[in-house]
Amino acid sequence: MHSIFLDVTNLRLLVERVGIEQILLDVTRAVEADYWRWEEFTKVARTAHHAHDVGVLELMPVGDAKDYAFKYVNGHPYNPRDHKLPTVMAFGALMSVESGYPVMVSEMTILTGIRTAAVSLLAAQKMARKDSKRLALIGNGAQAEFQILAFYFGMGIKEFTLFDIDPLATKKVCLNLASFPDIRLEACDNTEQAVHGADIITTCTADKNLATIVTNRMIEPGMHINAIGGDCPGKTELENTILDRSRIVVEFEPQSRVEGEIQHRPDIAVIELFSVIRGEAIGRETEEEVTLFDSVGFALQDLSVLKVVYELAKMHGIGTQVELIPDSNDVKDLFGLIKPIHATKK
């Protein structure tokens, strides 16, 4: 018995074979279906190792009666400058609960971008105004293209205003998406210019500080905000007073209270995403209401994307078969697998 190993080259081939549109929409549907089964999962806040001067390293486990998964992920905002490495790097594994066997080990740096875009789309489908036409994207780094394509494919949004303190990041997005002529990208000089008149604002900045990327006066009635960059203690993106005027939805409240925009506001009431998806809570009450998805990322989304990719990899025969677990005719003889074949007899 072998595990599937899905490295970056394998994943690139899978995206080429299946198409980024199908993968983004399949993952969005899978996340929604799993959130419907919220009570069936063993859920814990991720385990974090904070290196306060440089970043954070985290483990994210989750499981139900059939599948178990974990993801290792980091957040090192100075990596691009100091080490020429991505801010976020990840890998993960999908296990059979019945046997405990790891059926797939996968890269998850790219898959995290895909699943984050999928859950941003899902939240906006439930919370943003139905006639939303323009999205402002603040922070144009590794997440940007996935976010734009998810909203283009999933909500038909074609107008995007972009701002990043690094103009080259915005230029990168425009170059990468040049093959989508229906998508109109406008590079802006500052955050205020980008968010003015937008229906949806997505913030995905990387600075590991208590920051104010979007101020209260920038927020217009009826806007929906996906705040996805604030994802660890001490890191925020929104002016605090925005929370007072918003309907706030989070993924998993015990984790969001530590890491999200609400980390300094124990007085603020929130709604968990699963209850909005199942229609047990309202995502938007009026056209004028400001809604906020305070997203920090949650392990259930990783399980969803791993299951989708595992099935696609099997279907298309993509991935490397690896002997991650010893394969032996005598499962009790572990040492026999490493015993020298030509042992010297005395």
C-alpha positions in Angstrom: 0.0 0.0 0.0 1.3 3.4 -0.9 0.5 7.0 -0.2 0.1 9.7 -2.9 2.7 12.4 -2.7 1.5 15.6 -4.3 4.4 18.1 -4.8 4.3 21.5 -6.5 5.0 19.9 -9.9 2.2 17.4 -9.5 -0.2 20.2 -8.3 0.7 22.4 -11.3 -0.1 19.4 -13.6 -3.4 18.8 -11.8 -4.4 22.5 -12.2 -3.5 22.4 -15.9 -5.5 19.2 -16.4 -8.6 20.3 -14.4 -8.6 24.1 -14.6 -8.3 26.6 -11.9 -12.1 27.5 -12.2 -13.2 24.0 -11.5 -10.8 23.6 -8.6 -11.8 26.9 -6.9 -15.5 26.1 -7.3 -15.2 22.5 -6.3 -13.3 23.5 -3.1 -16.0 26.2 -2.4 -18.7 23.6 -2.6 -16.7 21.2 -0.5 -16.1 23.7 2.3 -19.8 24.6 2.3 -20.8 20.9 2.5 -18.4 20.3 5.4 -19.6 23.3 7.3 -23.1 21.9 7.1 -21.8 18.9 9.1 -20.1 21.2 11.7 -21.0 19.0 14.7 -19.5 15.9 13.1 -15.9 17.3 13.3 -13.4 17.3 16.2 -12.4 20.9 16.2 -9.6 22.6 18.1 -7.8 26.0 17.7 -4.5 25.5 16.0 -1.3 25.0 18.0 1.0 28.0 17.5 4.7 28.5 18.2 5.3 32.3 18.2 8.7 33.7 17.4 7.7 37.3 18.0 10.5 38.9 16.2 10.1 36.9 13.0 6.8 35.0 12.7 4.7 32.1 13.8 4.7 28.3 13.1 1.4 26.4 13.4 -0.2 23.0 13.3 -3.9 22.7 12.3 -5.6 19.3 12.9 -9.3 18.3 12.3 -11.2 15.1 11.7 -14.5 13.3 11.5 -15.5 9.7 11.5 -14.0 9.1 8.0 -11.1 11.5 7.5 -8.4 13.2 9.5 -6.1 15.9 8.3 -3.4 18.3 9.5 -1.6 21.2 8.0 1.7 22.7 9.0 1.8 26.4 8.1 4.0 29.4 9.0 3.6 33.1 8.8 6.9 35.0 8.4 6.2 38.5 6.9 9.8 39.3 6.5 10.7 36.2 4.5 10.5 37.8 1.1 13.0 40.5 2.2 15.3 38.5 4.4 15.3 34.9 2.9 13.7 35.2 -0.5 11.1 32.8 0.7 7.3 33.1 0.8 5.6 34.7 3.7 3.4 31.6 4.1 4.6 28.0 3.4 2.6 24.9 4.2 2.3 21.1 3.7 -0.3 18.7 5.0 -1.6 15.2 5.1 -4.9 13.3 4.7 -5.5 10.2 6.7 -8.0 7.4 6.8 -9.7 7.3 10.2 -10.5 3.6 9.8 -6.9 2.5 9.5 -4.9 5.6 10.4 -3.0 5.3 7.1 -1.8 8.5 5.4 -3.4 8.3 2.0 -1.9 11.6 0.8 0.8 14.0 1.7 0.6 17.3 -0.2 2.1 20.7 -0.7 -0.3 23.2 0.8 1.3 26.6 0.1 -0.7 26.8 -3.1 -3.7 24.9 -1.7 -3.9 27.4 1.2 -4.3 30.1 -1.4 -7.0 28.1 -3.1 -9.0 27.3 0.0 -8.6 30.8 1.5 -10.1 32.2 -1.7 -12.9 29.6 -1.6 -14.0 30.5 1.9 -13.8 34.2 1.2 -16.1 33.6 -1.7 -18.4 31.5 0.3 -18.7 34.1 3.1 -19.4 36.9 0.6 -22.0 34.8 -1.2 -23.8 34.6 2.2 -23.1 38.1 3.5 -22.5 40.6 0.6 -25.2 42.4 -1.3 -26.4 40.2 -4.2 -25.8 43.0 -6.7 -22.2 43.4 -5.7 -20.1 44.4 -8.8 -16.8 45.8 -7.5 -14.2 44.4 -5.1 -11.3 46.3 -3.6 -8.3 44.1 -2.8 -5.9 45.6 -0.2 -2.6 43.6 -0.2 -1.6 42.2 -3.6 0.8 39.4 -2.5 0.5 35.7 -2.8 -3.3 35.5 -2.1 -4.3 38.1 -4.6 -4.9 36.2 -7.8 -6.7 33.4 -6.1 -9.1 35.9 -4.4 -9.8 37.7 -7.7 -10.4 34.5 -9.7 -12.7 33.1 -7.0 -14.9 36.1 -7.1 -14.8 36.3 -10.9 -15.9 32.6 -11.3 -18.1 32.4 -8.2 -19.9 35.8 -8.2 -19.3 37.1 -11.7 -17.4 40.2 -10.3 -15.3 41.8 -13.0 -14.2 45.1 -11.5 -11.3 45.1 -9.1 -9.4 48.0 -7.5 -6.0 47.1 -6.2 -3.6 48.6 -3.7 -0.4 47.4 -2.1 2.4 49.4 -0.5 4.7 47.6 -3.0 3.7 48.7 -6.5 5.5 45.7 -8.0 3.0 43.4 -6.2 0.1 45.1 -7.9 2.0 44.9 -11.2 2.5 41.2 -10.7 -1.2 40.7 -10.3 -2.0 42.6 -13.5 0.5 40.5 -15.4 -0.6 37.2 -14.1 -4.3 37.9 -14.9 -3.7 39.5 -18.3 -5.1 36.4 -20.0 -8.6 37.1 -18.5 -9.8 40.0 -20.6 -13.1 40.3 -18.8 -11.4 41.1 -15.5 -10.8 44.8 -15.2 -8.0 45.7 -12.8 -7.4 49.2 -11.6 -4.2 50.0 -9.7 -4.8 52.6 -7.0 -2.4 55.0 -5.2 -3.7 54.3 -1.7 -6.2 52.3 0.3 -8.9 55.0 0.4 -8.9 55.4 -3.4 -9.2 51.6 -3.8 -12.1 51.1 -1.4 -14.2 54.1 -2.4 -17.4 52.9 -4.1 -16.5 49.2 -3.6 -19.2 46.7 -2.7 -16.7 44.2 -1.2 -13.3 44.9 0.5 -10.8 42.1 1.0 -7.8 42.8 3.1 -4.9 40.4 2.9 -1.8 42.2 4.2 1.2 40.4 5.8 2.6 42.8 8.4 2.7 41.1 11.8 1.5 44.1 13.7 -1.6 45.8 15.2 -2.2 47.7 12.0 -5.0 49.9 10.7 -5.1 49.2 7.0 -8.8 50.3 6.6 -10.3 53.1 8.7 -13.9 53.6 9.8 -14.4 56.6 7.6 -13.6 54.6 4.5 -16.4 52.2 5.1 -19.7 53.0 3.3 -23.1 51.7 4.2 -23.8 48.2 2.6 -20.1 47.2 2.2 -19.0 43.7 3.0 -15.5 43.2 4.3 -13.4 40.0 4.1 -10.6 40.6 6.6 -8.3 37.7 6.0 -4.8 39.1 6.8 -5.1 39.4 10.6 -4.4 35.8 11.6 -2.4 35.7 14.8 -2.2 37.5 18.2 -1.3 41.1 17.8 -2.0 41.3 14.1 -5.1 43.2 12.8 -6.0 45.2 9.8 -9.1 47.2 10.6 -9.8 50.3 12.7 -11.4 49.0 15.9 -14.5 51.2 15.5 -15.5 49.3 12.3 -16.4 46.3 14.5 -18.9 48.4 16.4 -21.0 49.0 13.3 -20.6 45.6 11.6 -22.4 42.2 11.7 -19.4 39.9 12.3 -19.0 36.3 11.2 -16.1 34.1 12.2 -15.0 30.6 11.4 -14.4 29.1 14.9 -14.9 31.6 17.7 -12.4 30.1 20.2 -9.6 30.6 17.6 -10.9 33.9 16.3 -11.0 35.4 19.9 -7.2 34.9 20.0 -6.2 35.7 16.5 -8.8 37.7 14.6 -9.9 41.3 14.4 -12.0 40.6 17.5 -9.0 39.6 19.7 -9.2 42.8 21.7 -13.0 43.0 21.8 -14.5 40.4 24.2 -17.6 42.6 24.3 -18.4 42.1 20.6 -20.9 39.4 19.7 -20.1 37.2 16.7 -21.8 34.6 14.6 -20.0 31.4 13.4 -20.0 30.8 9.7 -21.6 27.3 9.9 -24.8 28.8 11.3 -25.0 31.3 8.4 -24.4 28.6 5.8 -27.1 26.5 7.4 -29.6 29.4 7.5 -29.7 29.4 11.3 -28.3 32.9 11.4 -28.6 35.9 9.1 -25.5 37.0 7.2 -27.0 40.3 6.1 -30.2 41.9 7.5 -30.4 45.1 5.3 -28.9 46.5 2.2 -27.3 49.3 4.3 -25.8 47.0 6.9 -22.0 46.7 7.0 -20.9 43.0 7.2 -17.5 41.6 8.3 -16.1 38.2 7.8 -13.3 38.1 10.3 -11.3 35.2 8.8 -8.2 33.7 10.4 -8.2 30.4 8.5 -9.5 27.1 10.0 -8.4 23.5 9.7 -11.8 22.3 8.4 -11.1 24.2 5.2 -7.8 22.4 4.8 -9.5 19.0 5.2 -12.0 20.1 2.5 -9.4 21.1 0.0 -7.3 18.0 0.7 -10.3 15.7 0.0 -11.1 17.5 -3.3 -7.5 17.3 -4.5 -7.1 13.7 -3.4 -10.1 12.6 -5.5 -8.9 14.6 -8.5 -5.4 13.2 -8.2 -6.7 9.7 -8.2 -9.1 10.4 -11.1 -6.4 11.8 -13.3 -3.6 9.6 -12.1 -1.5 12.5 -10.9 1.0 12.2 -8.0 3.9 10.1 -6.9 3.3 6.8 -5.2 5.6 6.7 -2.1 6.2 4.1 0.6 5.7 6.5 3.5 4.7 3.6 5.8 6.7 0.4 5.9 5.2 -2.4 3.8 5.9 -5.8 5.0 4.4 -9.3 4.9 5.0 -9.5 8.7 3.7 -6.3 10.2 5.1 -7.2 13.6 8.6 -7.4 12.2 9.6 -3.8 12.0 13.3 -4.3 12.6 13.5 -6.9 9.8 12.9 -4.1 7.3 16.3 -2.5 8.2 18.3 -5.6 9.0 21.3 -5.8 6.8 20.7 -8.3 4.0 24.3 -9.7 4.2 24.7 -9.8 8.0 28.1 -11.2 9.0 27.9 -14.5 10.9 30.4 -15.2 13.7 
